[in-house]
């Protein structure tokens, strides 16, 4: 149970359980009944000592979710913005991850497409299914089509029937 008399202790306990954004900590402390001044003081302290860092959280979140769950950059950006991380911070983390090689969405996309196909050529229905799954996973339409190209070389395959971006 969180120590409701000390908002700093409550915030640290919450951060020990899982990484949280500034907005998530703020919301949880306010829901616990702490006044706005106390909450702001705690946030300043956590930001100053590095315990709370949306940039680091965004970088780690994107690398972990992309690698383990096969999520694409569009979905990861949406999720982080929904959690309260400013879009500029998320975009900076994404650019840094791409530049440093920590994030490789093209490799992850190829891996996910390969995982879904057990054979070299696919039916139009399979193509649509995987294309839509990769869109939901947060990959760019052109990248998806490129990754699917090697599987769509069936002589009866008519690419014009399938989604254009």
N, CA and C atoms as an extended XYZ file, in Angstrom:
495
Properties=species:S:1:pos:R:3:atomname:S:1:resname:S:1:resid:I:1 pbc="F F F"
N         0.846       -1.178        0.000 N   UNK     1
C         0.000        0.000        0.000 CA  UNK     1
C         0.890        1.240        0.000 C   UNK     1
N         0.548        2.217       -0.798 N   UNK     2
C         1.346        3.440       -0.905 CA  UNK     2
C         1.192        4.287        0.347 C   UNK     2
N         2.255        4.994        0.689 N   UNK     3
C         2.241        5.898        1.837 CA  UNK     3
C         1.571        7.194        1.404 C   UNK     3
N         0.314        7.375        1.789 N   UNK     4
C        -0.453        8.533        1.344 CA  UNK     4
C        -0.034        9.821        2.052 C   UNK     4
N         0.688        9.710        3.157 N   UNK     5
C         1.105       10.925        3.854 CA  UNK     5
C         2.334       11.561        3.202 C   UNK     5
N         3.089       10.792        2.456 N   UNK     6
C         4.295       11.307        1.826 CA  UNK     6
C         4.232       11.043        0.317 C   UNK     6
N         3.921       12.069       -0.466 N   UNK     7
C         3.776       11.856       -1.909 CA  UNK     7
C         5.072       11.414       -2.593 C   UNK     7
N         6.221       11.838       -2.076 N   UNK     8
C         7.491       11.434       -2.678 CA  UNK     8
C         7.693        9.925       -2.533 C   UNK     8
N         7.444        9.405       -1.327 N   UNK     9
C         7.597        7.966       -1.089 CA  UNK     9
C         6.628        7.185       -1.976 C   UNK     9
N         5.402        7.676       -2.089 N   UNK    10
C         4.406        7.016       -2.942 CA  UNK    10
C         4.876        6.995       -4.401 C   UNK    10
N         5.396        8.112       -4.874 N   UNK    11
C         5.861        8.199       -6.262 CA  UNK    11
C         7.032        7.246       -6.503 C   UNK    11
N         7.980        7.202       -5.580 N   UNK    12
C         9.137        6.316       -5.731 CA  UNK    12
C         8.692        4.853       -5.733 C   UNK    12
N         7.751        4.510       -4.874 N   UNK    13
C         7.245        3.128       -4.857 CA  UNK    13
C         6.585        2.771       -6.180 C   UNK    13
N         5.833        3.698       -6.714 N   UNK    14
C         5.179        3.447       -8.006 CA  UNK    14
C         6.227        3.279       -9.114 C   UNK    14
N         7.260        4.100       -9.079 N   UNK    15
C         8.315        4.009      -10.095 CA  UNK    15
C         9.142        2.733       -9.953 C   UNK    15
N         9.225        2.201       -8.745 N   UNK    16
C         9.952        0.939       -8.542 CA  UNK    16
C         9.200       -0.231       -9.172 C   UNK    16
N         7.876       -0.138       -9.224 N   UNK    17
C         7.072       -1.210       -9.809 CA  UNK    17
C         7.180       -1.248      -11.321 C   UNK    17
N         7.116       -0.056      -11.934 N   UNK    18
C         7.206        0.027      -13.394 CA  UNK    18
C         7.514        1.450      -13.803 C   UNK    18
N         8.149        1.633      -14.947 N   UNK    19
C         8.438        2.994      -15.416 CA  UNK    19
C         7.137        3.728      -15.741 C   UNK    19
N         7.047        4.954      -15.300 N   UNK    20
C         5.863        5.778      -15.544 CA  UNK    20
C         6.282        7.119      -16.122 C   UNK    20
N         5.367        7.733      -16.862 N   UNK    21
C         5.624        9.058      -17.419 CA  UNK    21
C         5.328       10.115      -16.368 C   UNK    21
N         5.743       11.332      -16.658 N   UNK    22
C         5.465       12.453      -15.753 CA  UNK    22
C         3.959       12.575      -15.548 C   UNK    22
N         3.198       12.501      -16.644 N   UNK    23
C         1.740       12.638      -16.516 CA  UNK    23
C         1.138       11.510      -15.693 C   UNK    23
N         1.623       10.291      -15.875 N   UNK    24
C         1.083        9.162      -15.112 CA  UNK    24
C         1.348        9.325      -13.620 C   UNK    24
N         2.552        9.760      -13.253 N   UNK    25
C         2.851        9.998      -11.832 CA  UNK    25
C         1.969       11.122      -11.297 C   UNK    25
N         1.860       12.205      -12.064 N   UNK    26
C         1.018       13.330      -11.641 CA  UNK    26
C        -0.419       12.859      -11.404 C   UNK    26
N        -0.971       12.143      -12.350 N   UNK    27
C        -2.356       11.666      -12.231 CA  UNK    27
C        -2.538       10.764      -11.020 C   UNK    27
N        -1.614        9.858      -10.799 N   UNK    28
C        -1.745        8.917       -9.681 CA  UNK    28
C        -1.627        9.625       -8.330 C   UNK    28
N        -0.723       10.581       -8.237 N   UNK    29
C        -0.592       11.318       -6.977 CA  UNK    29
C        -1.829       12.167       -6.710 C   UNK    29
N        -2.357       12.793       -7.746 N   UNK    30
C        -3.572       13.593       -7.571 CA  UNK    30
C        -4.757       12.707       -7.206 C   UNK    30
N        -4.842       11.520       -7.801 N   UNK    31
C        -5.920       10.585       -7.462 CA  UNK    31
C        -5.800       10.091       -6.027 C   UNK    31
N        -4.588       10.095       -5.496 N   UNK    32
C        -4.369        9.680       -4.108 CA  UNK    32
C        -4.724       10.781       -3.123 C   UNK    32
N        -5.087       11.944       -3.631 N   UNK    33
C        -5.530       13.022       -2.759 CA  UNK    33
C        -4.470       14.039       -2.392 C   UNK    33
N        -3.333       14.015       -3.043 N   UNK    34
C        -2.287       14.996       -2.754 CA  UNK    34
C        -2.600       16.294       -3.479 C   UNK    34
N        -2.282       17.409       -2.829 N   UNK    35
C        -2.580       18.709       -3.437 CA  UNK    35
C        -1.598       18.983       -4.582 C   UNK    35
N        -1.995       19.907       -5.438 N   UNK    36
C        -1.214       20.203       -6.639 CA  UNK    36
C         0.199       20.686       -6.305 C   UNK    36
N         0.336       21.483       -5.254 N   UNK    37
C         1.655       21.999       -4.873 CA  UNK    37
C         2.591       20.859       -4.458 C   UNK    37
N         2.068       19.905       -3.685 N   UNK    38
C         2.874       18.752       -3.275 CA  UNK    38
C         3.295       17.928       -4.495 C   UNK    38
N         2.346       17.714       -5.383 N   UNK    39
C         2.611       16.914       -6.580 CA  UNK    39
C         3.697       17.572       -7.426 C   UNK    39
N         3.589       18.875       -7.637 N   UNK    40
C         4.589       19.585       -8.444 CA  UNK    40
C         5.968       19.529       -7.794 C   UNK    40
N         6.015       19.650       -6.461 N   UNK    41
C         7.297       19.577       -5.752 CA  UNK    41
C         7.935       18.194       -5.929 C   UNK    41
N         7.114       17.152       -5.838 N   UNK    42
C         7.613       15.786       -6.016 CA  UNK    42
C         8.116       15.588       -7.445 C   UNK    42
N         7.352       16.077       -8.425 N   UNK    43
C         7.763       15.937       -9.822 CA  UNK    43
C         9.087       16.646      -10.082 C   UNK    43
N         9.241       17.847       -9.543 N   UNK    44
C        10.503       18.582       -9.710 CA  UNK    44
C        11.671       17.797       -9.126 C   UNK    44
N        11.460       17.228       -7.948 N   UNK    45
C        12.517       16.466       -7.287 CA  UNK    45
C        12.879       15.216       -8.097 C   UNK    45
N        11.865       14.496       -8.573 N   UNK    46
C        12.111       13.282       -9.356 CA  UNK    46
C        12.776       13.594      -10.693 C   UNK    46
N        12.381       14.690      -11.309 N   UNK    47
C        13.005       15.102      -12.567 CA  UNK    47
C        14.453       15.526      -12.336 C   UNK    47
N        14.693       16.230      -11.242 N   UNK    48
C        16.041       16.717      -10.934 CA  UNK    48
C        17.015       15.568      -10.664 C   UNK    48
N        16.540       14.529       -9.955 N   UNK    49
C        17.468       13.430       -9.639 CA  UNK    49
C        17.487       12.337      -10.718 C   UNK    49
N        16.713       12.530      -11.795 N   UNK    50
C        16.738       11.595      -12.917 CA  UNK    50
C        15.852       10.371      -12.755 C   UNK    50
N        15.111       10.293      -11.663 N   UNK    51
C        14.225        9.149      -11.453 CA  UNK    51
C        13.055        9.148      -12.426 C   UNK    51
N        12.718       10.323      -12.904 N   UNK    52
C        11.602       10.486      -13.833 CA  UNK    52
C        12.151       11.157      -15.084 C   UNK    52
N        12.096       10.442      -16.211 N   UNK    53
C        12.687       10.954      -17.442 CA  UNK    53
C        11.899       10.399      -18.627 C   UNK    53
N        11.027       11.223      -19.189 N   UNK    54
C        10.186       10.773      -20.296 CA  UNK    54
C        11.006       10.388      -21.524 C   UNK    54
N        12.118       11.068      -21.768 N   UNK    55
C        12.965       10.748      -22.932 CA  UNK    55
C        13.543        9.339      -22.793 C   UNK    55
N        14.081        9.027      -21.622 N   UNK    56
C        14.657        7.698      -21.401 CA  UNK    56
C        13.576        6.624      -21.439 C   UNK    56
N        12.420        6.920      -20.845 N   UNK    57
C        11.313        5.976      -20.866 CA  UNK    57
C        10.889        5.695      -22.308 C   UNK    57
N        10.760        6.744      -23.121 N   UNK    58
C        10.345        6.583      -24.517 CA  UNK    58
C        11.358        5.738      -25.288 C   UNK    58
N        12.631        5.994      -25.089 N   UNK    59
C        13.674        5.230      -25.789 CA  UNK    59
C        13.615        3.747      -25.428 C   UNK    59
N        13.552        3.475      -24.146 N   UNK    60
C        13.508        2.083      -23.687 CA  UNK    60
C        12.217        1.395      -24.139 C   UNK    60
N        11.091        2.074      -23.996 N   UNK    61
C         9.789        1.531      -24.370 CA  UNK    61
C         9.777        1.139      -25.845 C   UNK    61
N        10.268        2.045      -26.695 N   UNK    62
C        10.258        1.759      -28.133 CA  UNK    62
C        11.158        0.578      -28.479 C   UNK    62
N        12.351        0.551      -27.928 N   UNK    63
C        13.274       -0.546      -28.236 CA  UNK    63
C        12.705       -1.887      -27.764 C   UNK    63
N        12.164       -1.913      -26.563 N   UNK    64
C        11.645       -3.161      -26.006 CA  UNK    64
C        10.408       -3.641      -26.751 C   UNK    64
N         9.456       -2.757      -26.988 N   UNK    65
C         8.205       -3.160      -27.643 CA  UNK    65
C         8.424       -3.514      -29.113 C   UNK    65
N         9.322       -2.812      -29.760 N   UNK    66
C         9.583       -3.126      -31.161 CA  UNK    66
C        10.214       -4.515      -31.262 C   UNK    66
N        11.195       -4.773      -30.433 N   UNK    67
C        11.917       -6.042      -30.520 CA  UNK    67
C        11.072       -7.216      -30.028 C   UNK    67
N        10.441       -7.075      -28.876 N   UNK    68
C         9.707       -8.204      -28.296 CA  UNK    68
C         8.342       -8.431      -28.914 C   UNK    68
N         7.610       -7.349      -29.191 N   UNK    69
C         6.233       -7.493      -29.658 CA  UNK    69
C         6.061       -7.247      -31.148 C   UNK    69
N         7.098       -6.778      -31.812 N   UNK    70
C         7.008       -6.537      -33.245 CA  UNK    70
C         6.173       -5.329      -33.611 C   UNK    70
N         6.112       -4.352      -32.719 N   UNK    71
C         5.353       -3.137      -33.008 CA  UNK    71
C         6.190       -2.183      -33.846 C   UNK    71
N         5.507       -1.454      -34.724 N   UNK    72
C         6.170       -0.487      -35.582 CA  UNK    72
C         6.206        0.895      -34.968 C   UNK    72
N         6.951        1.794      -35.584 N   UNK    73
C         7.130        3.136      -35.030 CA  UNK    73
C         5.836        3.940      -34.905 C   UNK    73
N         4.918        3.807      -35.849 N   UNK    74
C         3.679        4.585      -35.770 CA  UNK    74
C         2.866        4.206      -34.537 C   UNK    74
N         2.772        2.928      -34.267 N   UNK    75
C         2.023        2.472      -33.094 CA  UNK    75
C         2.720        2.892      -31.803 C   UNK    75
N         4.025        2.767      -31.764 N   UNK    76
C         4.765        3.127      -30.555 CA  UNK    76
C         4.626        4.611      -30.242 C   UNK    76
N         4.684        5.447      -31.258 N   UNK    77
C         4.504        6.892      -31.054 CA  UNK    77
C         3.111        7.157      -30.501 C   UNK    77
N         2.094        6.532      -31.096 N   UNK    78
C         0.707        6.711      -30.612 CA  UNK    78
C         0.568        6.305      -29.153 C   UNK    78
N         1.136        5.155      -28.790 N   UNK    79
C         1.017        4.653      -27.423 CA  UNK    79
C         1.680        5.596      -26.421 C   UNK    79
N         2.866        6.072      -26.754 N   UNK    80
C         3.576        6.959      -25.830 CA  UNK    80
C         2.875        8.307      -25.683 C   UNK    80
N         2.363        8.842      -26.771 N   UNK    81
C         1.622       10.109      -26.695 CA  UNK    81
C         0.369        9.907      -25.847 C   UNK    81
N        -0.294        8.771      -26.022 N   UNK    82
C        -1.475        8.467      -25.209 CA  UNK    82
C        -1.119        8.371      -23.720 C   UNK    82
N         0.081        7.908      -23.412 N   UNK    83
C         0.521        7.811      -22.018 CA  UNK    83
C         0.969        9.154      -21.450 C   UNK    83
N         1.003       10.190      -22.291 N   UNK    84
C         1.308       11.517      -21.784 CA  UNK    84
C         2.678       12.058      -22.111 C   UNK    84
N         3.449       11.356      -22.899 N   UNK    85
C         4.760       11.864      -23.302 CA  UNK    85
C         4.535       12.828      -24.465 C   UNK    85
N         5.152       13.992      -24.398 N   UNK    86
C         4.990       14.975      -25.472 CA  UNK    86
C         5.492       14.389      -26.787 C   UNK    86
N         4.774       14.711      -27.864 N   UNK    87
C         5.130       14.138      -29.167 CA  UNK    87
C         6.545       14.520      -29.589 C   UNK    87
N         6.980       15.725      -29.249 N   UNK    88
C         8.343       16.130      -29.622 CA  UNK    88
C         9.386       15.258      -28.917 C   UNK    88
N         9.115       14.879      -27.684 N   UNK    89
C        10.026       14.009      -26.932 CA  UNK    89
C        10.040       12.613      -27.559 C   UNK    89
N         8.861       12.133      -27.931 N   UNK    90
C         8.760       10.810      -28.555 CA  UNK    90
C         9.493       10.795      -29.896 C   UNK    90
N         9.278       11.822      -30.698 N   UNK    91
C         9.938       11.892      -32.006 CA  UNK    91
C        11.458       11.975      -31.848 C   UNK    91
N        11.916       12.730      -30.845 N   UNK    92
C        13.360       12.826      -30.593 CA  UNK    92
C        13.930       11.465      -30.196 C   UNK    92
N        13.202       10.736      -29.355 N   UNK    93
C        13.656        9.403      -28.942 CA  UNK    93
C        13.675        8.447      -30.133 C   UNK    93
N        12.674        8.553      -30.995 N   UNK    94
C        12.613        7.710      -32.188 CA  UNK    94
C        13.786        8.007      -33.121 C   UNK    94
N        14.028        9.279      -33.375 N   UNK    95
C        15.144        9.671      -34.254 CA  UNK    95
C        16.483        9.221      -33.678 C   UNK    95
N        16.658        9.390      -32.374 N   UNK    96
C        17.908        8.969      -31.732 CA  UNK    96
C        18.078        7.454      -31.829 C   UNK    96
N        17.007        6.711      -31.595 N   UNK    97
C        17.071        5.253      -31.681 CA  UNK    97
C        17.402        4.768      -33.077 C   UNK    97
N        16.819        5.420      -34.080 N   UNK    98
C        17.107        5.055      -35.470 CA  UNK    98
C        18.554        5.391      -35.831 C   UNK    98
N        19.009        6.571      -35.406 N   UNK    99
C        20.372        7.012      -35.723 CA  UNK    99
C        21.426        6.129      -35.049 C   UNK    99
N        21.159        5.712      -33.819 N   UNK   100
C        22.124        4.896      -33.076 CA  UNK   100
C        22.041        3.413      -33.428 C   UNK   100
N        21.016        3.039      -34.177 N   UNK   101
C        20.852        1.635      -34.540 CA  UNK   101
C        20.138        0.808      -33.495 C   UNK   101
N        19.619        1.448      -32.452 N   UNK   102
C        18.873        0.719      -31.428 CA  UNK   102
C        17.517        0.262      -31.953 C   UNK   102
N        16.974        0.992      -32.912 N   UNK   103
C        15.684        0.660      -33.514 CA  UNK   103
C        15.901        0.345      -34.989 C   UNK   103
N        15.360       -0.770      -35.427 N   UNK   104
C        15.454       -1.149      -36.838 CA  UNK   104
C        14.086       -1.657      -37.293 C   UNK   104
N        13.174       -0.728      -37.595 N   UNK   105
C        11.816       -1.144      -37.954 CA  UNK   105
C        11.747       -2.012      -39.208 C   UNK   105
N        12.637       -1.802      -40.165 N   UNK   106
C        12.605       -2.609      -41.389 CA  UNK   106
C        12.941       -4.071      -41.088 C   UNK   106
N        13.935       -4.290      -40.246 N   UNK   107
C        14.308       -5.658      -39.872 CA  UNK   107
C        13.176       -6.328      -39.101 C   UNK   107
N        12.573       -5.583      -38.171 N   UNK   108
C        11.470       -6.131      -37.374 CA  UNK   108
C        10.284       -6.454      -38.281 C   UNK   108
N         9.991       -5.574      -39.223 N   UNK   109
C         8.890       -5.818      -40.159 CA  UNK   109
C         9.147       -7.083      -40.982 C   UNK   109
N        10.349       -7.222      -41.516 N   UNK   110
C        10.673       -8.430      -42.292 CA  UNK   110
C        10.536       -9.688      -41.428 C   UNK   110
N        10.988       -9.599      -40.189 N   UNK   111
C        10.887      -10.742      -39.274 CA  UNK   111
C         9.419      -11.106      -39.028 C   UNK   111
N         8.591      -10.092      -38.785 N   UNK   112
C         7.177      -10.342      -38.507 CA  UNK   112
C         6.448      -10.895      -39.725 C   UNK   112
N         6.765      -10.391      -40.897 N   UNK   113
C         6.147      -10.908      -42.125 CA  UNK   113
C         6.579      -12.359      -42.332 C   UNK   113
N         7.856      -12.630      -42.183 N   UNK   114
C         8.372      -13.997      -42.356 CA  UNK   114
C         7.720      -14.955      -41.352 C   UNK   114
N         7.537      -14.501      -40.140 N   UNK   115
C         6.928      -15.331      -39.096 CA  UNK   115
C         5.495      -15.728      -39.464 C   UNK   115
N         4.807      -14.858      -40.166 N   UNK   116
C         3.408      -15.115      -40.511 CA  UNK   116
C         3.228      -15.980      -41.759 C   UNK   116
N         4.278      -16.145      -42.537 N   UNK   117
C         4.185      -16.956      -43.747 CA  UNK   117
C         5.034      -18.209      -43.592 C   UNK   117
N         4.429      -19.348      -43.886 N   UNK   118
C         5.171      -20.606      -43.768 CA  UNK   118
C         5.636      -21.116      -45.130 C   UNK   118
N         5.345      -20.361      -46.179 N   UNK   119
C         5.717      -20.787      -47.520 CA  UNK   119
C         6.130      -19.568      -48.338 C   UNK   119
N         6.677      -19.815      -49.509 N   UNK   120
C         7.258      -18.731      -50.305 CA  UNK   120
C         6.242      -17.836      -50.996 C   UNK   120
N         5.123      -18.386      -51.461 N   UNK   121
C         4.124      -17.546      -52.128 CA  UNK   121
C         2.836      -17.571      -51.319 C   UNK   121
N         2.074      -16.507      -51.446 N   UNK   122
C         0.869      -16.370      -50.628 CA  UNK   122
C        -0.342      -16.093      -51.509 C   UNK   122
N        -1.489      -16.410      -50.963 N   UNK   123
C        -2.734      -16.109      -51.662 CA  UNK   123
C        -3.072      -14.641      -51.432 C   UNK   123
N        -3.914      -14.090      -52.278 N   UNK   124
C        -4.335      -12.705      -52.068 CA  UNK   124
C        -4.955      -12.477      -50.685 C   UNK   124
N        -5.701      -13.462      -50.212 N   UNK   125
C        -6.320      -13.329      -48.887 CA  UNK   125
C        -5.253      -13.255      -47.789 C   UNK   125
N        -4.228      -14.097      -47.873 N   UNK   126
C        -3.137      -14.065      -46.888 CA  UNK   126
C        -2.391      -12.729      -46.948 C   UNK   126
N        -2.185      -12.251      -48.148 N   UNK   127
C        -1.502      -10.972      -48.338 CA  UNK   127
C        -2.266       -9.865      -47.614 C   UNK   127
N        -3.577       -9.804      -47.834 N   UNK   128
C        -4.405       -8.771      -47.185 CA  UNK   128
C        -4.362       -8.904      -45.667 C   UNK   128
N        -4.445      -10.141      -45.194 N   UNK   129
C        -4.446      -10.385      -43.749 CA  UNK   129
C        -3.161       -9.867      -43.109 C   UNK   129
N        -2.037      -10.212      -43.697 N   UNK   130
C        -0.749       -9.796      -43.132 CA  UNK   130
C        -0.530       -8.300      -43.330 C   UNK   130
N        -0.924       -7.780      -44.486 N   UNK   131
C        -0.798       -6.339      -44.737 CA  UNK   131
C        -1.553       -5.557      -43.660 C   UNK   131
N        -2.794       -5.939      -43.398 N   UNK   132
C        -3.597       -5.240      -42.391 CA  UNK   132
C        -3.040       -5.427      -40.983 C   UNK   132
N        -2.521       -6.612      -40.692 N   UNK   133
C        -1.912       -6.842      -39.375 CA  UNK   133
C        -0.697       -5.934      -39.177 C   UNK   133
N         0.103       -5.769      -40.217 N   UNK   134
C         1.288       -4.914      -40.115 CA  UNK   134
C         0.898       -3.433      -40.031 C   UNK   134
N        -0.192       -3.045      -40.677 N   UNK   135
C        -0.696       -1.671      -40.507 CA  UNK   135
C        -1.086       -1.439      -39.052 C   UNK   135
N        -1.820       -2.391      -38.471 N   UNK   136
C        -2.234       -2.258      -37.067 CA  UNK   136
C        -1.029       -2.256      -36.133 C   UNK   136
N         0.012       -2.976      -36.514 N   UNK   137
C         1.224       -3.026      -35.690 CA  UNK   137
C         2.008       -1.724      -35.751 C   UNK   137
N         1.665       -0.849      -36.716 N   UNK   138
C         2.289        0.466      -36.748 CA  UNK   138
C         3.404        0.659      -37.750 C   UNK   138
N         3.379       -0.100      -38.834 N   UNK   139
C         4.393        0.065      -39.866 CA  UNK   139
C         3.838        0.893      -41.018 C   UNK   139
N         4.737        1.531      -41.758 N   UNK   140
C         4.369        2.365      -42.906 CA  UNK   140
C         3.873        1.488      -44.057 C   UNK   140
N         2.824        1.927      -44.772 N   UNK   141
C         2.288        1.136      -45.888 CA  UNK   141
C         3.330        0.755      -46.950 C   UNK   141
N         4.182        1.695      -47.346 N   UNK   142
C         5.189        1.363      -48.368 CA  UNK   142
C         6.192        0.331      -47.872 C   UNK   142
N         6.552        0.421      -46.615 N   UNK   143
C         7.482       -0.561      -46.040 CA  UNK   143
C         6.843       -1.944      -46.005 C   UNK   143
N         5.564       -1.981      -45.691 N   UNK   144
C         4.856       -3.264      -45.636 CA  UNK   144
C         4.826       -3.895      -47.024 C   UNK   144
N         4.475       -3.102      -48.017 N   UNK   145
C         4.414       -3.627      -49.387 CA  UNK   145
C         5.787       -4.143      -49.825 C   UNK   145
N         6.812       -3.421      -49.461 N   UNK   146
C         8.168       -3.842      -49.813 CA  UNK   146
C         8.510       -5.181      -49.146 C   UNK   146
N         8.152       -5.325      -47.877 N   UNK   147
C         8.436       -6.567      -47.155 CA  UNK   147
C         7.616       -7.731      -47.702 C   UNK   147
N         6.424       -7.437      -48.188 N   UNK   148
C         5.558       -8.486      -48.725 CA  UNK   148
C         5.898       -8.861      -50.165 C   UNK   148
N         6.651       -8.015      -50.855 N   UNK   149
C         6.955       -8.242      -52.271 CA  UNK   149
C         7.522       -9.625      -52.562 C   UNK   149
N         8.442      -10.087      -51.756 N   UNK   150
C         9.081      -11.368      -52.069 CA  UNK   150
C         8.111      -12.539      -51.946 C   UNK   150
N         7.004      -12.343      -51.245 N   UNK   151
C         6.014      -13.406      -51.087 CA  UNK   151
C         4.901      -13.323      -52.125 C   UNK   151
N         4.824      -12.223      -52.859 N   UNK   152
C         3.683      -12.002      -53.754 CA  UNK   152
C         4.024      -12.229      -55.218 C   UNK   152
N         4.976      -13.076      -55.500 N   UNK   153
C         5.383      -13.304      -56.879 CA  UNK   153
C         4.711      -14.528      -57.503 C   UNK   153
N         3.558      -14.889      -56.999 N   UNK   154
C         2.753      -15.963      -57.566 CA  UNK   154
C         2.266      -15.518      -58.946 C   UNK   154
N         2.334      -16.362      -59.980 N   UNK   155
C         1.915      -15.946      -61.321 CA  UNK   155
C         0.476      -15.429      -61.370 C   UNK   155
N        -0.404      -15.943      -60.529 N   UNK   156
C        -1.794      -15.493      -60.544 CA  UNK   156
C        -2.052      -14.303      -59.643 C   UNK   156
N        -1.017      -13.751      -59.072 N   UNK   157
C        -1.152      -12.665      -58.103 CA  UNK   157
C        -1.301      -11.337      -58.826 C   UNK   157
N        -2.360      -10.615      -58.529 N   UNK   158
C        -2.611       -9.322      -59.157 CA  UNK   158
C        -2.449       -8.234      -58.104 C   UNK   158
N        -1.298       -7.591      -58.092 N   UNK   159
C        -0.965       -6.604      -57.071 CA  UNK   159
C        -1.906       -5.402      -57.081 C   UNK   159
N        -2.522       -5.102      -58.221 N   UNK   160
C        -3.400       -3.931      -58.302 CA  UNK   160
C        -4.663       -4.096      -57.462 C   UNK   160
N        -4.979       -5.327      -57.047 N   UNK   161
C        -6.162       -5.561      -56.217 CA  UNK   161
C        -5.929       -5.180      -54.758 C   UNK   161
N        -4.693       -4.919      -54.370 N   UNK   162
C        -4.370       -4.758      -52.963 CA  UNK   162
C        -4.122       -3.323      -52.586 C   UNK   162
N        -4.191       -3.078      -51.299 N   UNK   163
C        -4.155       -1.695      -50.803 CA  UNK   163
C        -2.956       -0.907      -51.294 C   UNK   163
N        -3.239        0.259      -51.774 N   UNK   164
C        -2.203        1.245      -52.089 CA  UNK   164
C        -2.223        2.218      -50.923 C   UNK   164
N        -1.142        2.886      -50.646 N   UNK   165
C        -1.165        3.810      -49.535 CA  UNK   165
C        -1.765        5.096      -49.923 C   UNK   165
